[in-house]
């Protein structure tokens, strides 16, 4: 078997190729041994999953392995959003969780995500230990016997792990704890009083039954799309990219809702559609929320963003005199800043965010609901709010491209990034940084970043400039300098 590696958000693979029952059992065994070695195993874990093909069965096998190692397990009866799992960990004082999800990856993928006792994504030292333990298990001649043994344990103990039940059901145990947490942050009364209708699109993912119920229970008018299980995710994939939000955009453009909000496969990422039906970039939503929360909540204790996220957030921070923190890509770094009080909003360009007093994990439902609140309270479209923010702090325009690559291409790209160019087009590079990929900064505040993904076979290319025309020029010049055309 190939080695198992954890990326920025867990281990992922193609179902029945690299992601198989024997490999899932090995990773579950590694986590069980890790928690028992720490002495936290008796606190128990929860196991959840998204609506992908076989997810409930991978989850049930993982739960059986943990129980066979003496760890108490609460297994969800149905799909659960990633942030709801984090809430459950914290509410029950658990040692952590297993989440069978590949997040926004295409339908043929699955994944094994681990959160720690704080409800945060597993930190680097934890994932390194898990990888080492899995490697040790793979080197054990008895590995095949171990896999067969787990099958027997699964059939003996499945009923003792509380599920899974019918895939279309929603588990009220996880849902109620999570919706209570949302109600402490989102001002649902303001949305309701405004009279706006909110369109929601779970994209056949884990927010099904959670996002609509959050609005229904507070008397907010809503319309809903794709609120049933489809393991192919409509043959689109559970990504909140604008290309997958056509139906949501059309609904809003017809005037049936004032704003549209979407979530990805495990509901940790968000997509937002403005009143004219246009998709709004995550960078824009995050910067607007940074300004809105500072204004309406009076929060000033800090803003945090990843290396690849818009500097419009920096400008918002400067306008209020708020400390700004930058981290590598990965919410495990941002979550710590939520936990220790350094930031009231932690955000990443790839549609991830959380706020003070909430879980140290990305929450796509929360982001969308706060965007709806912002529209309701301000009474203006997101486009109008963005122009007002540009007038206040200056304009920033950003873009991102994802390019599929082979492992050999990644190797060649890393070699090229190790020798940064001194100029991109006609622009001298003022600063070159190798932190998580290669980042080039320029004197006018524009920048570009190229980094291989930690979870998919793609290279991500980010660019930000001060005008739309400059963004196009820098994108083309940067691609030629770093990608060869």
N, C-alpha and C positions, 0 to 999 in steps of 0.2 A: 504493500500500500504506500501511496505517496504521503509525505509528511503533511500534517494539518497545521495551518498557520492562521492566526487571528489578525484581521485587518483593523481598521479604525473602529469598526462596530461589529466584532464577532467573526466567526468562521462561516464562510459561504461556499456553496458548490452547486453543481448541476445535479438535480434529483436523478438517482439511479446510475450516476456516473461517478462523481467524486463525493456526492452527498448520499450516503447509504445507511441502512440500519446498523450494520456492524461498526461503522465509523462514528455514528451518533452515540452508540453505546459506549464506545471508547472515550469520547469526549465527556460524556456524562460520568463515567467512572473516574476520569481525571479530576473533574470538579468535585465529586464526592470525596475523593482522597484529599484534595486540597483543603476542603472545608473541615474535614475531620482532623487533618494535621494542624489546622489553626485552632481547633477546639470549638469552632462555632457550629459544627454540624447539628448538634441537638436543638439549636434554635429553629431549624427547619428552613425549607425553601418553598417557593411557589413555582409552578411550571405553567406557562401559557403558550399561545401560538397564534399565528395569523391564518387566514382562510385558504392558504395554498393547498395544492394536492398533497395528501398524506400528512399534513401538518399535525392533525390530532393524533395520528399513530406514532409519529416521531416523538411527540410530546409524551404520550403514554409510555413508550419505551424508556425515555429519559427519566420519567418519574419512577418507574420500576427499578432502574439501576440505582437511583439515589436512595430509595427505600431499602433496597437490599444491603446498602452500606450503612444503614441505621439512621438515615436522615428523614425526619418527618416531611411529608410532601402535601401541599395543596395543589391539586391539578385542576385547572380551569375546565369548566364544562363546555366551553366554546371559545371562539376567538376573543382575544383581548388586546387592546391597544398597548403599545410599549409603555406610554406614560402611566396607564392604569396599573400595570405590573409594578412600576416603581412606587406608586402610591400604596399598593398593597403591601409591599415589603416594609415600608416605613410604618404603616398603620399596625402591622402585626409583629413588628420587631424581628423580622426574619434574617437569616444569614445571607440571603441573596435570592437569585432566580435563574431559571432557564427559560429562554424565549425562543421558540422555533419560528424564525422569520428571516426572510431575505430582504425585508424592508421594501425599497423601491425597485429592486432588481426584477427582471422579467420573470414570467410565470414558471419557467423551467428550473429556476433556482430555488433553493431553500437555504436556511442558515441556522446557526446555533449561537444565540447571543446570551451573554452572562452579565447580570448586574450584581453589584456587591450589596453589603448590608445597608449602605446609605441610599440605595435605590439608584446609584449612579452606574454608568457603563464601567465595566471592569478596567482597572488601571493597568498600565504597562507591566508592572511587576507581577500582577495576577495572571495576565495572559501569557507571560513568559513562562511562569510556573506550569500553567495548564499545557502549553506546548511541549515542555520538557517531560511532563508526566505522560502525555499521549505518545511521545516518541519512545519512552520506556516501555509502554504497553505494546506498541507496534513491534518492538524488538523481542518481545516475549514469545517463545515458541507456542505457548498455550493460548495465544490471542484468539484463534479460531474457536477453541473450546470455550473461552470466555464469552464470545458472541453467542454461541449456542445456549450457554447457561442463562444468559440474559433473556432469551426468548422464553425459556421455561419460567423464569421469575415473573416476566410480564403476564403470562397467562394465569399464573397462580395468584397474582396480587392486583390485577387490574381493577377489580371492584373496590378494593381498599383505597384506591387513589382518587376517588370521587369523580370519575369521568373517564373519557369525554362522553357527552351525550349527543343529541341531534345537532349537527353542524349549524343549523339555522338559528338555534337558540342563542340568547345572550345570557351570560352568567351574572345574576344579580349581585352575587357576593363581591365580585370585582367592580361591577358597574357602579353600585351605590357608593362605595368608598371613594371612587374616582369622581363621580359627579358632585359629591359633597366637597371635595377639594377644589373643583372648578368654581363652585358657587362662592368660595371665599375670595376669589380673585376677580372674576368677570362680573361686571355690573349688569346683570341680566335685566334688572328693572329699567335701566336706561334704554336698552334695546327695545323692550316691550313698549315703553311709553312713547318712543319715537314712531311706532306704528310700521316700521319697515319690515319687509319680508326678507328672510335670509335663505338663500338657496344653498343646499349642502350636497356634496358629492363624495361619498366615501370611496369611490372607485372600486367597489366590490371588496374593500379591505376591512381591516379590523375595527374601524370606527363605526361600522354598521351597527345600528341599535344604540350606540353610545352618543354620537353627535346629534342625531335627531331627538333622542330623549332629553339631552341637555336643554335643547330649545323648547320642546313640548312641555317639560315640567315647570318651566318658568313663564309659560304663556306667550312665548315669542312666535310670531307667524313664520312658517318656513315651508319650503318646497324641497323635495328630496329626489335624488337620482341614484341609480345603481346601488340600492340598499338590499341586495340579495347576494348569495354566494355564487361566484363564478370563478373556478380555479384557473381559468385562462385570463381573467381580468379583462373580459371583453375583447380579447386578442390585441389589447393595447399595451398592457403592462401597468402595474400599480404605481406609476411615477406621476408626480404632480406637475410635470413639464407642460407648458402651454399647449403642445400638440395633442395632449390627452384630455384637455378640458373643453373640447369643442361643444359638446352638448350643454355643459354648464354655462359656457359663454353665450350660447344661443338663447338659453332660457332667460338669462339676465338681460341680454340685449332686447328681448321681446317685451321687457318691462314687467316680467313676472316676479322679479326680486330686485332689491336695491344693491345687493352684494352677493357674490358667490364664494363659498369656501370649500376647499377640497382637502383630502388627506391621502397619504400614500398607503402602501400595503399594510404596514404596522402602525400607521397613524402618528408617526413621530415627525413627519414633514408636512408642510402646508402649501396649498396653492390658493391664490386669491384672484377673483375676477371683479373688475370695477363695474360701475353702473352702466357703462356703454358696451359691456361684454368683453372688454379687452383684459387679457391676463396681466397682472401686476407682478413685477419681479420680486423675488424674496428680499433682495437688497433694499428696494424701495419700502416694502412693508416694514422691515425691521427698523429702518431709520425713522419712519413715521411713528412707529410704536415707541421708540426711544424718546422722541420728542413728546408724544402724547402722554406717556406715563409720567414723565418728569413734570408735565404741566398739570395733569389731573390728580395724580397721587402725591405729588410733592417729593418723589423719590430723587435723591441726589447722590447716593453713596457710591455709584460707580457704574460704568458700562464696560462690557467685555465682548470682544469679537475675535474671530479667528484670523489668522494670517491672510486668508483669501477673501475676506468680507469687506464690503464697501467702506471707504473713508468718510462717507457721508455721516456715518455714526460718530467718527472722530469730531466732525464739525459740530454735530449736535452736542456732544460732550463739552466742547470748548465754549459753545454759546451759553451753557448753564454753569460753567466752571466745574464740571463733573470729571472725576478721574477716569481715564481710559486705559483698559488693559488689553493686550494682544496675546493670543495663544497660538500654538500649532493647530493644524486641522484635527478635529476629533472632539466630540462633545465631552469626553472624559476630562478634558482640561478645563472646559468652560463650567462644567458642573461643580467643580471645586470652588469656583468663585461665587456661585449661588450659595453653596453651603457655608462658606466662611464670611459671607456678608460683604465681599468686595464689589459685587455688582448687583444692581436691581434688574438688569436685563442682560442675558448672555445670549449671543446670537452668532450663527454661522450662515454663510452665503447659500449653502445647500439646503435652505428652508428649514433650519432648526433653531429653536429658541426655548428659553424658559425664563421665569421671573422669580424674584425674591419671594420667599415663603412657599414656593412650590418645589416640585421634585428636581433633582440635579440631572435631568434627562430631557431630551428634546420632546416637545409636546405640540403636535400639529393641530390638535383640536383647540387647545388654548390659544395658539397664535391666530387661528381663524376667527374665534369668538371675540378676541380682543380687537381684531380688525373691524368686525361688525359693530362692536361697541363704539369704536373710534368714529366710524361713519355716522352712527346714530347720534352721538353726542355733538359732533362738529357740524352735522348736517351738510356735509360737502363730500363730493366724490374723492377718491384717493388721488386721482390725477390733479384735482384742484389743490388738495392738501400738499402734494409733492411740489407744485409750483410755488406755493407759499413758503415751503421749507427752503427751496432753492433761493428765493428772494432773501430769506433770513440768514442763511449760512453759506450760500454758494452752491453751484451746480456740480453734480458728480454723475457721470453716466458709465454704466458698467455692462459687461457682457461675459458669457462663458461658453466655451465649446468643449464637447467631449469627443475624442477620437479613439476608435477601437484600435487596439494594437496587439501584436504577438509578444511573447516573452523576449524574443530576440530584438524586436524593435524597442522594447522598454530598456534593454541593456544598452543599445546604441544611443538612445535618448539620454540616458543617465550619463554616458560618456560625454555627450555634447554639452550637457548642463554643467559638467565639471569644469568646462572652459567657457565661462560667460563672455559674451561679446562686450566690447567697450562702447558700442554704438548700435542703436536700432533705428534703421532708416537714417534720418538726419539728426536724431536725438542722441546726445551723449548720455551714457548711463551714469547717474550720480551715485548709485549704490546697488551692489549685487549681493544678494543674501541667499545662502543655501541653508534652509531650515527644514521645510517640508516641500521639496521641489526647489526650483530656481525662481527667485523673484528679482525683478529689475525695477528700480525706482528712478524717476526723472525729476528734474528741478521744478517743473510746473505742477507737481503733485500727482501726475499720472503714474501708472505702474502696470506691470504685467507679471503673471506668475504661471509657471508650467509645472505640473506635478502628476506623477502616476497615481491612479486611484489605489486606495488600500483595500478595496472590496470588489472591484470589477477590472476586467482586462481593458482598461481605457486610460488615456492620458487626458487630464483636464487642463484647459487653457483659460486663464482669467485675465481680463483687461479692464482698466478703469481710466477714464479721461474726463476732461472738464467740459467737453462739448460733444454732440453727436458726431460731427464730421471728424473731429480729432480721434474719437473712439474707433471709427472705421479705419482711419489711416494707421493708428497704432496697432490695431488688430492685424492688419495685412502685413505691416513691417515686422511685427513680432513673430508672426507665423513664418515668414521667410527667414528670419534670423535664427529661430530656434527649431523649427520643424523642416526647414529646407524648402519652403514654398507653400 
